[in-house]
Amino acid sequence: MDYDVIIIGAGSMGMAAGFSGHGFKFSSAVGQVLSDLIISGKNEIDISRFSIKRFINES
């Protein structure tokens, strides 16, 4: 388990979750990432560390 947020963009839907009380300071950056994902399906920022796939145990 880690303390990073989860950011998902799929088709015309995006979601960001896991922010605690200090998460508001990331809102503009996360909003930009989500809007890029929703509009074009990609973005210029590597957000792989925020994927929900990191919780999948591949043992």
C-alpha positions in Angstrom: 0.0 0.0 0.0 1.2 3.5 -0.8 -0.1 7.0 -0.2 -0.4 8.1 -3.8 -3.7 9.1 -5.4 -5.5 7.2 -8.1 -6.1 8.9 -11.5 -8.1 7.2 -14.2 -9.2 8.4 -17.6 -11.3 6.2 -19.8 -13.2 7.5 -22.8 -15.3 10.5 -21.8 -15.0 9.9 -18.1 -12.2 10.6 -15.6 -11.8 10.1 -11.9 -9.3 11.2 -9.3 -9.5 9.8 -5.8 -7.5 9.3 -2.6 -6.8 12.9 -1.7 -6.7 13.8 2.0 -7.0 17.3 3.5 -4.0 18.6 1.6 -5.1 17.3 -1.8 -6.7 20.6 -2.7 -3.3 22.0 -3.6 -3.1 19.5 -6.5 -6.5 20.3 -7.9 -5.4 22.5 -10.8 -2.8 20.0 -12.0 -5.1 17.0 -11.6 -7.9 18.9 -13.4 -5.5 19.6 -16.3 -4.5 15.9 -16.5 -8.1 14.7 -16.3 -9.3 17.1 -19.0 -6.4 16.1 -21.3 -7.3 12.4 -20.8 -11.0 13.0 -21.4 -10.5 15.2 -24.5 -7.6 13.5 -26.3 -7.1 10.2 -24.4 -3.5 11.1 -23.5 -1.4 13.8 -21.8 2.1 15.0 -21.6 2.6 14.1 -18.0 3.6 10.6 -17.0 0.9 9.5 -14.5 1.7 5.8 -14.5 2.5 5.9 -10.8 -1.1 7.0 -10.1 -2.7 4.0 -11.9 -5.0 1.7 -10.1 -3.1 -1.2 -11.7 -0.3 -0.8 -9.2 -2.5 -2.6 -6.7 -2.7 -5.7 -8.9 -0.6 -8.5 -7.4 1.2 -10.3 -10.2 2.8 -13.1 -8.2 
